[in-house]
């Protein structure tokens, strides 16, 4: 009898303990809540650079505990340089009701702003969010948008100096940009034009709207001697970077480009922000917003990592000798 009573007491105690512990076990076994992130990019799906950017972004998220398929789902749309596709893709993403959208480049942000004033947006690779009307203040952007800018306009003067340093015989410089997808280019042009006289250089603004424009404009410019190119940051130029590098080689035009992947594709010199670092850093803002932060209260971030890449093989093909001082500053030299 005593033994039976003891067993009953133990059983009741055990049952009570199990009943208390069960909710904890059940909660521990529940999967993390799935959050949804939209991504709108201008670069093509199969482009290695676009893949590298997404990989860097996902790496940054993983370091913060956000894993695709476990607690995060991605919906990615890529316009492949076709700006007319931005608006339909922006509409698609907004209709999916994501927790947040990452927008790469100025046209992507502009398209999303036309579709929603409430979905949180983190932009990457935007040059001038103030003049573009995306935000009202760099320290407190306000509204539903924040993000990471790519360049300051003073960089234009540096590109010009670098070009003159590596190719001292250049006396005419064409500035290549798309006036609609890169409206901020006018500010780069003004800075470069202001710096040109001190370097005994003449500048030629070269607005282009498609690959046909690009080829005919560069061909016409190359008709006179002493030419060089500065390729401004723009989704059109990025999409047709192999064409640009090929045209510079064909017409023997020394050129300075804004991103590393141009030099890796055979361009003479690239000098600009490390895009992989920028995408990785953007994950920190995604994390904060998913945890309740407000985009309008997160200050706009500037680049912290730049890289100068020199392609010596291309320099040799152009008959150029890169000064030792420039080589000493390079983050990477392609032999």
N, C-alpha and C positions, 0 to 999 in steps of 0.2 A: 504493500500500500504506500509506504513511504517512498519506495523506489519509483512507483508509478506517478506519485505526486511530483517527485523531483523531475521526472522526465517531462511531465506536462509543463512545469514551470520553465524548464530549459527550452522546450519547444515554443512556448509563448514568447519568451525573451528573444529567441532566435528569429521567430516570425516578425516580431516588432522591429528588430534590427534590420532585417531584410527589407521590410516595408519602408523603413526610413532611408536605407541605402539605395533602393531601386530607382527613385527619381534622379539621384546623382549619377548612377550608372547609365541610365537612359539618356540623361543630358550629355554625358561624356561621349556617348556613341552617336549622338546626332551630328550630321554633317554641318560644316559651317554654312551660314547663310550665303547664297549665291548672289553676287553683285554683278551688274552688267555695265560694261564700258564700251562705248562706241569710239571708233577711230576713223578720222577722215583725213586722207593723205592725197597729195597730188602725184606722187610717184607710182610707177606701174608695179603690179603685183610681183612680176618676175625679176624686177630690178634688184640686184644684189645690195645696193645701197639702202633701198627701202626695207629689205629683209634685215639688214644689220641694225637699222634704226628700231624696228619693232623688237628685235632680240635684246637690244640694250634697254629698251623701255621695260620689257618683261623681266629682265634680270633685276632692274631696280625694284620692281614690284615684289619679286620673289624674296629679295633681301628684307622686305618689310612684311612678309608673311602672306602676300597675295599670290595665289597659285591658280593658273588657268585650269579649269576643270574641277577644282576643289571648292574654291570660294569666289571664283572670278570667271566671267564669260566675256569674250571679245566679239564685237561685231565690227569688221573692218571694211571700209569702202575706199577704193583707190581710183582716182580719175585719170591716171596715166597721162597727165599733162593736158587733158581736155577740160578746160575750165568750164565749158557748158555743162559738164556732168556734175559739177560741184553742188549745184542747187538741188537736183533730184536726189543725189546721195545724201545730202544734208537732211532733206525731208524724210527719207527712209530711216535714217538713224534716229531722228527725233520721234518718229512714230513708233519706234521700238521701245520707247520709254526707258532709256538707260539711266543709270544713276549718275553718269558723267560722260562727257565726250571730250576726247583729245583731238585737237585740230592742228594739223601741220600745214603751215604757210598762210599767208594773208588771204588768198582766195577762199580757203577752207573756212576760216573764221568768219569772213564776210557772208558766206552762204549760210552758215549756221545761225548767225545773228538775224537773218531774214526769216528763219523758221522758228526760233524760240528765244525768249528773253528770260527763261526760267531754268532750263536744263544747265547745270554747271558745266563750264567749258574751261579746259586747261589748254592753252596754245603753246606750240613749240615752233621755232623758226619763223617768227614774225619780227620784222625789222622795226616798224614804227607804229605801235598800237595806239598811241595818242592821236597822231594826225589821221590815222585810218578811222578814228571814231569808235574804236573798240572799248576803250576805257576812258575814264575822266581824270585819273590821277595814278602816277606810278607807285606811290606808297600805299594808297588805298584805292584800288581800281574801281570799286563799286560794282553794282549789278551782279551778273552771273559769270563773269569772265576774269581769269588771271592767267599768268603763264611766264614763258621764258623767251626773252628777245635774243636775236642772233648777233646783230652788229650795231655799233655806233657809226654815224656818218663820217667821223674823222678817219675811219679806216680807208676811205677812198684816197686820201692823200698818201697814206702809207703804201697802198697798191701802186700808185704812180711813182713814188720814189723807188720802190723795189724794181719796177720795170726799167726805169732809167739806169739803175745800178747794174742790172744784169745785161742790159742791152743799150749801152751809151750812145749808139748811133741812131737810135729811134728818135724821130722828131715829130711824128704824128701818132696820136693814140685814139682808137675808136672805143667807145664805151657802149657795150652791147646789153640791151635790156628790152623787156616787153612792157610798154607803157600802161597796160591795163592790169596785168597780173602782178606787176611790181610798181605801183604808183609812187612808192617811196624812192624810186631810182632817181627822180629829179633832184632829191637832196644830195645823193651821192654825186651826181653830175655837177652840181654847184660847187661842192667841196673840191672835186678834182679840177674843175675849170679854174678855181681860185688858186690852186697850187701849181698849175701848169706853167705860168710865165717864169717862175723862179727856177724851173728845170729846163727852160728853153723848149717847151713842148707845146704843140697845138693839139687841142682835143676836138673830137668829132662825136657828137651824140648819135648813136645808131639804134633807134627804136625798131624792133622787129616783132612780127606777130605770129609767124609760123616758120617751119623749116625752110620753105621756099624763100621767104624774106631773108632768112639768115644766110643762106648760100649766096644769093644775089648781092646782098649788102656787103658781105666780106669780100666777095670777088671784086666788086667795084672799088672798094677801099684799097685793095691790094694793088690797084693799077698804078699807084704812085709809090716811089721808094720811101724808105724810112718809116714804115708803119709798124705799129704794135697794137695789141688788144688788151683791154681790161674787161673781163666778163663779170657782170654784176650778179649778185645773188637773185635768182628768179627761177620759178618752176619750169618755164620754157627752156631756159639754158640748161638746167639740170637734166631735163628729159632728153635733150639733144646734145648732151655733153660729148659723146663720141664724134658726132658731126662737127662740133666746134673744134675739138682737138684735131680732127682730121683736116679741117679747113686751115687752121693755123699752121699745120705741117705742110700742107700742099702749097700755100702761098708764102711760106717761110716768114711767118709773123710771130715774133716773140709775144707771149701772152701771160698775164697773171690772172689766176682764177681764185674764187672765194672759198673753195672746199677741197679737202684732201683727195677726194675721189677723182678730181680732174687730173691731178698729177699722176695718180695711179693708172689712169687711162692713157697716159702719154703726154699730158700737158706739161709745159715748162716749169711753172711755179704755181703752187697754191699757198694761200696765206689766209687763214680764217679760223673760225671756231671749230672745236672738236664736236661734231654733231652727235656722236655716240654718247659723249659725256652729257650733253644737253638733254638727250632723251632719257638717259638714266636718272638724271636729277629731277626730271619732271615727275617721276614716280612718287617723289616725296609729297608733292602737292595733291596728287591723286589720292594718296593714302590719307592725307589730312582731311580732304573733302569727304571721302567715304566714311570717315570717323566723325563727321559732323561739322567740319570747318566750312566757313563761308568763303567762296571765291573772292568776293568783293573786298574781303579783309586781308587777303594774302598779297603782299607786295610783289610787283613785277620783278623777276630775277634776271640778272645779266650774266653773260658768259664768264666762266672762270678759267677755262682751259682753251688755249689757242695752239695752232700747230702750223709751222712753216715747212713745206715739203718741196724739195728741189729735185727735178729729174735731170740728172747729168747726161743721160743718154740723149734726151731731147736737146739739151743745150749744145752738145757736140754736133748733133745733126744740123743745128742752126748756125754752127760756127761761132758759138759764144763761149767765152771763158768766164765762169762764175767767180766773182771776187772771193778771196778767202774770208773776208769779213762777213759776207752773206752766208757762206758755207758754215761758218762758226755759229751763226744764229739758228741754223736749220734744226728742226726736230727730227727730220728724216731726210736722207739723201738716197735717191734711187740711182744705182750705178748703171 
